[in-house]
Amino acid sequence: MSKEVQISAVVSTDTRDLLDRLVVSTGQKKAHVVEIALRHHLLALQQIPAEYIIPPVLVVDRKSGEKVLNRLRRPGRPTAELRKLMRRNGD
């Protein structure tokens, strides 16, 4: 078994609240949850090609944000492939 060391990290209040709710609901120790989550994330980053990693926060500039907003307000018509996919009954 690896030797344990203590690390320190600053996280947002939202992240801390998520962690607190999880440990209360599952009865797990915070240290265990952080160890497993961090290890899982780091191993995934090693094994998954970088182009498939989606950051948890996307930052867009004003111009690209307006494009996204316009697409959400006026979505295009679904393609034939999408309609076919959505018609499937659990296949």
Contact map, one row per residue, 1 for C-alpha under 8 A:
1110000000000000000000000000000000000000000000000000000000000000000000000000000000000000000
1111000000000000000000000000000000000000000000000000000000000000000000000000000000000000000
1111100000000000000000000000000000000000000000000000000000000000000000000000000000000000000
0111110000000000000000000000000000000000000000000000000000000000000000000000000000000000000
0011111000000000000000000000000000000000000000000000000000000000000000000000000000000000000
0001111100000000000000000000000000000000000000000000000000000000000000000000000000000000000
0000111110000000000000000000000000000000000000000000000000000000000000000000000000000000000
0000011111000000000000000000000000000000000000000000000000000000000000000000000000000000000
0000001111100000000000000000000000000000000000000000000000000000000000000000000000000000000
0000000111110000000000000000000000000000000000000000000000000000000000000000000000000000000
0000000011111011000000000000000000000000000000000000000000000000000000000000000000000000000
0000000001111111000000000000000000000000000000000000000000000000000000000000000000000000000
0000000000111111100000000000000000000000000000000000000000000000000000000000000000000000000
0000000000011111110000000000000000000000000000000000000000000000000000000000000000000000000
0000000000111111111000000000000000000000000000000000000000000000000000000000000000000000000
0000000000111111111100000000000000000000000000000000000000000000000000000000000000000000000
0000000000001111111110000000000000000000000000000000000000000000000000000000000000000000000
0000000000000111111111000000000000000000000000000000000000000000000000000000000000000000000
0000000000000011111111100000010010000000000000000000000000000000000000000000000000000000000
0000000000000001111111110000010000000000000000000000000000000000000000000000000000000000000
0000000000000000111111111000000000000000000000000000000000000000000000000000000000000000000
0000000000000000011111111111000000000000000000000000000000000000000000000000000000000000000
0000000000000000001111111111110010000000000000000000000000000000000000000000000000000000000
0000000000000000000111111111000000000000000000000000000000000000000000000000000000000000000
0000000000000000000011111110000000000000000000000000000000000000000000000000000000000000000
0000000000000000000001111111000000000000000000000000000000000000000000000000000000000000000
0000000000000000000001111111100000000000000000000000000000000000000000000000000000000000000
0000000000000000000001110111110110000000000000000000000000000000000000000000000000000000000
0000000000000000000000100011111110000000000000000000000000000000000000000000000000000000000
0000000000000000001100100001111111000000000000000000000000000000000000000000000000000000000
0000000000000000000000000000111111100000000000000000000000000000000000000000000000000000000
0000000000000000000000000001111111110000000000000000000000000000000000000000000000000000000
0000000000000000001000100001111111111000000000000000000000000000000000000000000000000000000
0000000000000000000000000000011111111100000000000000000000000000000000000000000000000000000
0000000000000000000000000000001111111110000000000000000000000000000000000000000000000000000
0000000000000000000000000000000111111111000000000000000000000000000000000000000000000000000
0000000000000000000000000000000011111111100000000000000000000000000000000000000000000000000
0000000000000000000000000000000001111111110000000000000000000000000000000000000000000000000
0000000000000000000000000000000000111111111000000000000000000000000000000000000000000000000
0000000000000000000000000000000000011111111100000000000000000000000000000000000000000000000
0000000000000000000000000000000000001111111110000000000000000000000000000000000000000000000
0000000000000000000000000000000000000111111111000000000000000000000000000000000000000000000
0000000000000000000000000000000000000011111111100000000000000000000000000000000000000000000
0000000000000000000000000000000000000001111111110000000000000000000000000000000000000000000
0000000000000000000000000000000000000000111111111100100000000000000000000000000000000000000
0000000000000000000000000000000000000000011111111000000000000000000000000000000000000000000
0000000000000000000000000000000000000000001111111000000000000000000000000000000000000000000
0000000000000000000000000000000000000000000111111101100000000000000000000000000000000000000
0000000000000000000000000000000000000000000011111111100000000000000000000000000000000000000
0000000000000000000000000000000000000000000010011111100000000000000000000000000000000000000
0000000000000000000000000000000000000000000000001111110000000000000000000000000000000000000
0000000000000000000000000000000000000000000000011111110000000000000000000000000000000000000
0000000000000000000000000000000000000000000010011111111000000000000000000000000000000000000
0000000000000000000000000000000000000000000000000011111100000000000000000000000000000000000
0000000000000000000000000000000000000000000000000000111111000000000000000000000000000000000
0000000000000000000000000000000000000000000000000000011111000000000000000000000000000000000
0000000000000000000000000000000000000000000000000000001111100000000000000000000000000000000
0000000000000000000000000000000000000000000000000000001111110000000000000000000000000000000
0000000000000000000000000000000000000000000000000000000011111000000000000000000000000000000
0000000000000000000000000000000000000000000000000000000001111101100000000000000000000000000
0000000000000000000000000000000000000000000000000000000000111111100000000000000000000000000
0000000000000000000000000000000000000000000000000000000000011111110000000000000000000000000
0000000000000000000000000000000000000000000000000000000000001111111000000000000000000000000
0000000000000000000000000000000000000000000000000000000000011111111100000000000000000000000
0000000000000000000000000000000000000000000000000000000000011111111110000000000000000000000
0000000000000000000000000000000000000000000000000000000000000111111111000000000000000000000
0000000000000000000000000000000000000000000000000000000000000011111111100000000000000000000
0000000000000000000000000000000000000000000000000000000000000001111111110000000000000000000
0000000000000000000000000000000000000000000000000000000000000000111111111000000000000000000
0000000000000000000000000000000000000000000000000000000000000000011111111100000000000000000
0000000000000000000000000000000000000000000000000000000000000000001111111111000000000000000
0000000000000000000000000000000000000000000000000000000000000000000111111110000000000000000
0000000000000000000000000000000000000000000000000000000000000000000011111110000000000000000
0000000000000000000000000000000000000000000000000000000000000000000001111111000000000000000
0000000000000000000000000000000000000000000000000000000000000000000000111111100000000000000
0000000000000000000000000000000000000000000000000000000000000000000000100111110000000000000
0000000000000000000000000000000000000000000000000000000000000000000000000011111000000000000
0000000000000000000000000000000000000000000000000000000000000000000000000001111101100000000
0000000000000000000000000000000000000000000000000000000000000000000000000000111111100000000
0000000000000000000000000000000000000000000000000000000000000000000000000000011111110000000
0000000000000000000000000000000000000000000000000000000000000000000000000000001111111000000
0000000000000000000000000000000000000000000000000000000000000000000000000000011111111100000
0000000000000000000000000000000000000000000000000000000000000000000000000000011111111110000
0000000000000000000000000000000000000000000000000000000000000000000000000000000111111111000
0000000000000000000000000000000000000000000000000000000000000000000000000000000011111111000
0000000000000000000000000000000000000000000000000000000000000000000000000000000001111111000
0000000000000000000000000000000000000000000000000000000000000000000000000000000000111111100
0000000000000000000000000000000000000000000000000000000000000000000000000000000000011111111
0000000000000000000000000000000000000000000000000000000000000000000000000000000000000011111
0000000000000000000000000000000000000000000000000000000000000000000000000000000000000001111
0000000000000000000000000000000000000000000000000000000000000000000000000000000000000001111
